[in-house]
Amino acid sequence: MLSATPDRKTSLLSRYQHIRHQTEKLCAPLTPEDTVMQPMVDVSPPKWHLGHTTWFFETFLLLPHLPGYSVFHPQYAFLFNSYYNSMGSRVARSERGTLSRPPLEDILAYRRHVDAHMEEALQQDDLLANPAVASILELGLQHEQQHQELLLTDIKYILSCNPLLPAYLPEAPSVSGQISEKEPLNEWLHVPAGLYTIGHQASGFCFDNEQQPHQVYLAQFEACQRTVTNAEYLAFMQAGGYSNFTYWLEEGWQLAQQQQWQAPLYWVQQDGSWWHFTLHGLQPVDPQAPVTHISFYEALAYANWSGHRLLTEFEWEVLAQRHANPLEQGNFLESEQYQPVPANGGPAAAQLLGNTWEWTYSGYFPYPGFETAPGAIGEYNGKFMVNQMVLRGGSCATPQSHIRPTYRNFFHPDKRWQFTGIRLAKR
């Protein structure tokens, strides 16, 4: 049994309140009209994120573990269930933008209702000493941090679809909008051949898709010390990278032609110069900042054009075991840059953790011995293990305490609205 000491209760309560407040802080610059928008199926309305993360705590912690708890509204289980089939029917993902009702003020009242009861629950010794409750609480907090990243990327896409191109935050941080003059350090990091252990081994939280540590053999390889910059990707564009099928997988080539891709998402050309939409509005493209908002297909086409390749997820994890920057030196959500920044010298130059998610040439599949958890929680990761590619490392929208070298993100190869970039490798 876990000890429910006063210090532990205070720490849990403080962490819960901080994470819940962070979500609402991210939504504070929005108008109520912003919060209902869903311009594409991959994007969920901010109002829905606020409700869904609250529904998670109500459904999986308060209802089964806090005697006497009464739901805020009986229909919210239908409105804010995401993909948990075992929890009943739900609004289709593509229809979340139809939820003009309940109004935003009701969703915020729902959050206050659940938060008050969660704060009550976090004072109860018997409840906190229950390992099942502790596990669900931790999962709920990690789940909300996932949605904080999704909130930022969804908000960016929503605002980019407005012809006025409104800024999420009109006042950019000190480094935002400033063009870098010095080319970032670029060296190749060597990793020798050998047997390496992959998967989560440390104490502390991890998702089930990181579990079952196992050994893999890797041939020797080298990886670039930093991710590909905007200037380097622009060279690919100017060399006809989007018009030469030889660099592309056929599926990616067909998609690029159909969608008329000519540049990363959010890039626009004005008066002969490239600009891109950011959370601080339209800004000139910084040549030395990492390229981002590209699909797996574009990342692979660039790698082929450059004469190099993408890392596998196992190579990336081993590279991180040897060269990952300290978390405190990474560009995460807490820095409030909300945009990748150029690499600099020193031990953090690799930028393996933070700044941009990095596409790997690995499909999203279970590790040997993977087991789906019983009940609804088992629907969290395992059922998505097909037709998706693994990304590693976190981004400028990822909470710092949420990432680790074993973290496995996954998206379909055509997705571009996340902060996704490229790290090259070679034998």
N, C-alpha and C positions, 0 to 999 in steps of 0.2 A: 504494500500500500504506500502511496505517496504521502509525504508529510504536508499538512496544510498549515504551515507556520504563518505567523503574522507577516513576516517579510515576504514569503512566497505569495500570499494573498495580495499584498500591496503591489508587488511586482506584476502579477498577472493582470490585476485591475488596471494598472497604469499602462501596460502594453496594449490591453484591449482598447482602452479609451484613446490611446495615441493612434492606433491603426484606424479605428472608426472615424476619428476626427480627420485623419489624413484624407480619407475618401471624400468627405464633405468639403474639405479645403480645396480639393481638385475641382470640385463642381462649383465652387463659389463664384468664379468669374463668369459663369454662364447665365444667360437669361432663361426663364422658364420655357420659352419657345425652343431654345437650343436643346433642351433636355429630352425632347420627344422625337427628335430627328433620327431617321434611319435611311441614309441615302444608298446603302447597299446591304446585302444580306449578312456580310461578315461583320458589319458594324452594328452594335446594339445601342439604343438610346441611353444617354447618361442616366435618365430617370429609372430605366429598367435596371441598370447596374446597382443603383442605390437600393432598389427594392429587392433584387435577387440576393445580394450579399446579406441583407437583413433576414430574408426568408431562410437562408442557410442556417443561421444561428437558431432561429425560432423552430425550424423543422427538426434539426438533428441534435439539438442540445436542450432547448427549453421544454418542448412538448414531452419528450421521453424522460427527462431527468428532473424537472422542477414541478413538483406536485402542486396542483391548483392553478397552473399557468393557463390562461385563456388567450386564444389567438386574437390578434388585432382585428383581422377581417377574414372571414372564412373563404372568400374568393381569391385572396392573395396567393394561396398555394397554387392555384391554377395560373395566375398571372405571372408569377415570378419563379416557377420551376424552370430550369434550363433544359436539361436533357436526361433527367432521372426518371426513366420509364417506370421503375418500381414505386415511385411516389405519386403516380397518377397522371392524368391528362395535363396538358399545358398549352399555352399559346405557342404556335409555330414560331421558330426563330425568325423567319422572314416577315412575320406579322407583328413584331414587337413595336414597330413604329406606329401602329394603329392605336396604341394605348394613350390617347389624349386624356382619358380618365383611367384611374384616379388622378387628380391633379398633383403637382409636385408637392404642395403643402401637405397633402395626405401621406405621401411617401415619406416625407421628413418626420411627420408625426409617428408613422410606423417605426422608423428608426429609433425615435426617442422612447417609444413603448418597449421595444425589444431591448434597447440599451439599459433601461431602468431595471428590467427583470434580469438581464445578464449581470448587472452590477450586484443585484441581490444574490444571484446564484454564486458569484465569485466570492461571497463572504461566508458561504456555508462549508464548514470543515468536511462533513461527510461527502459532499458532492465533489469537492476538490481532491479528496483522497481516492476517488474512484478512477482507476486507470483508463477506463473507457471514456469517461467524461474529459479527462485530460487530453486524450488523443483527439477527440472530436473538436475540443477547443482549439488545439494547435492547428488542426487542419482548417478550421474555420478562419483563423487569423491568416494563415498562408493563402487560403482561397481569396480572402479579401485583398491581399496584396497583389495577387494575380490580376484581379479586376481593377486595381489602381493603374496598372500598366495598360490594360485594355482601355480604360477610361481615357487616358492621355492620347493613345493612338486613335481611338474612335472619335474623340473630340477634334483632333487634327483633321481627320478625313471629313467630318461633318462641316467644319468651318471652311475647308478648302472647296466645298461644293457651292458655297455661297458666292455669287458673282462679285460681292463687295470685298471678298477675301479678308474678313475681319480677323484681327489678332485675338488670340485667347488671352494673352497678357501683353498689353501695349508697351510696357516698359521692359525691355530686354535686359538680361543680366550683363555684367560689365564686359564679358568677352563675346557676347552674342552680337552678330552683325559686323564684327571686325574681321577683316580679311587677313589671313595668316600670310606672312612673307617668307618665313623660313620653312624649307621642305622638311617634313618630319623624318627622323632617323629610320633607315630601312636596312636591316641586316637579316641574314638567314640564321635561324636557330636550329642547331643540330640535335637530333634525337637518335641514339644508337639503336640498333636492332636488339630485340630481346622479348622476354615474357613480361607482361605488365598486368597488374590487377586493375580491373575496371569495375566501377560501381561504388555505391556509398558504403564506407567503412567506419566513418567517424561517429561519435555520439551525436545526439541531436536529431532534429527532424529531417526527413527526406520523403519524397513521394514514392509510391510503390514501384514506379517505373525505373527508379534508380537502384532498387534493391537486388539482392542476389549477386554479390561481388564474384567475379570470375576472371580467369586469366585469358589473355589473348596474346598471340605472337604478332609482333609488328616488325616489318623490315625497317631498316634505317631510313630516315627521311629528314627533310629540312622544311621549316615553316617560316614564313615571313614574320619579322618582328612586329609589324603593324598591319592593319587592314588597308585595303586599297583605297586610295584617295579619290576625291572628285576629279582632280586633274588627270589622274591616270585613267579613270573611267571615261572622261571626256575624250582622251586620245583614242580609246576604243570606238567611241561614237564617231569621231572624225575620220577614222580609218574604215568606216563602213561596216562596223560591227553588227548593226541592226539590219543590214541589207545583204549579208553574206551567210547563206544557210550552212556553210561548212563548219561553223563554230557551234551550231545549235543542235540540241536534240530535236527530232522531228516534231514531237508534240509541242515543245516550246516555240519552235519556228512558226508552226501554224498559228499558235496563239498570238505571237508577236505581230504576225501579219494581220490577223483578224482585228486585234485591238489597236493596231497602228502604233505600237510602242516605238519610240525614237529616243527615249531618255528615261531616267528613273522617274518614278511617280513624284509628282509635285514640281518637277522642273518645267520652266517656261522660258522661251527665248524672247528677249525684248531689246530692240535696237542693237542687235548683234552680240548681246551678252546674255549669259545664262543666270536666271534667278530661280529661287525655289520658295514654295510656301512653307513656312515654319509656324510653330505655335506663337511666334512673335510677329507674324505677318510675313509679307513678301520680302525676301532679302536676297542680296547677291550670293551666288554659290561660292563658298570658300574653297579654293582649289586644293588646299592642304587638309581639309577636314575629310573624314571617312565618307565614302559614298554610302548611301543608305536608301531604303525604300525600293529595293530591287527584288525580283523573284529569284527562285532557285535557277530557273532557266537562264536568266540574264547573268547570274553569278557564274554558272558553268560556261556560258558562251564567252564571257570575259576571260576566264581561266584558260580556255582553249586558245583564244586569240593570243594571250600573253605567252603561250608555250609552257604553262604550268598547269596546276590542277587544284582541286579543292581537297581539304583534309577530310578524312573519315571522322566519325564522331569519336572513335577510339583513339585515333591519333590526336585529336583535339584534346581529349581528356588527359592523355599522357603529357602533351605539351603543357597543359595547365598544371599538372603535378610538378613540373620542373621550372616553369617560368611565369606562372600567374602573378599579376600585380596584386599587392595588398588591397583588400576591399576599400580601405579608407582613401586610397589613391585613385579609385575608379570614378567614372562619371555616371552617377545613378540619379534616380528620381530626386533624392534629397538635395542634390546640387542645384536644382531648379534651373538648369541650363535648358532642359527639354529638347536638346539637339546634340548630336555627336560633335566632339571637339577634336582638334588635331592632336596627334601623338606628340609627346615630348621626350626628352632624354631621361636616362636613369632607369631604375628597375621597373617602373610602371609603363615603360614605352610599349610593351607588348599589348597592353589594353585588352587582355583576354577576358577580363571581368568588367562589364559595364561598357558604355558607349554605343556599341551596336551588337545585335545578335549576329552570329556568323553561321551561314549555311554550311552544312557538311554534306558530303556525298554518301550519306547513310540513310536508309529507310528506317522509319520508326517501327521497331519490332520489339517484342519482349526479350529480356535477358534470360539465359538458361535458368530454369527453376522458377520463373515468374508465376505467382499465384494471384488470382483475382480475389479481392477481399469479399466476404459475404455481405449481402444486402446492398442498399443503394450506394454506399461508399465505394463498392467495387466497380461502379460505373464511372468513376472519376477519370481513369486513364486507359485501362485495358481495352475498352471497346473501340478505341480510336486507332489501334495499331495496324493500320493498313493505308496505303496510298498517300502517305505523308513522309516528309523529310525532316530530319533532326536538325535543330539549331542549338547552338551552345553560347554561353557566356554572359547573357543579359544585355541590357541596353541602358540608354540615358533615361528611360522611362521605368526601369525596374527598381523597386525598393532595394536598398543595399543589403538589408538583413534577409532578403528573400532568395538570394542567389548563392551558388556554390559550384565548384568545378564539376560535380557529378550531375548537375541539373540538366534534364533533357526536355527542351521545348520542341514543339512539332507543329508544322503547318503544311498544307498542300503546296506543291511547288510553284503554283501560279501566284501566290499571295504576295502583295507588295506594300500593304498599308502599315505593317509593322516596321520598326527600325532594324532592318536586316541589311547586312553587308557581306564583305568578302575577305577571307584571309587565304593567301596562296600557299601552296606546298609544292615540293619537288623531291625526287629521290636523290 
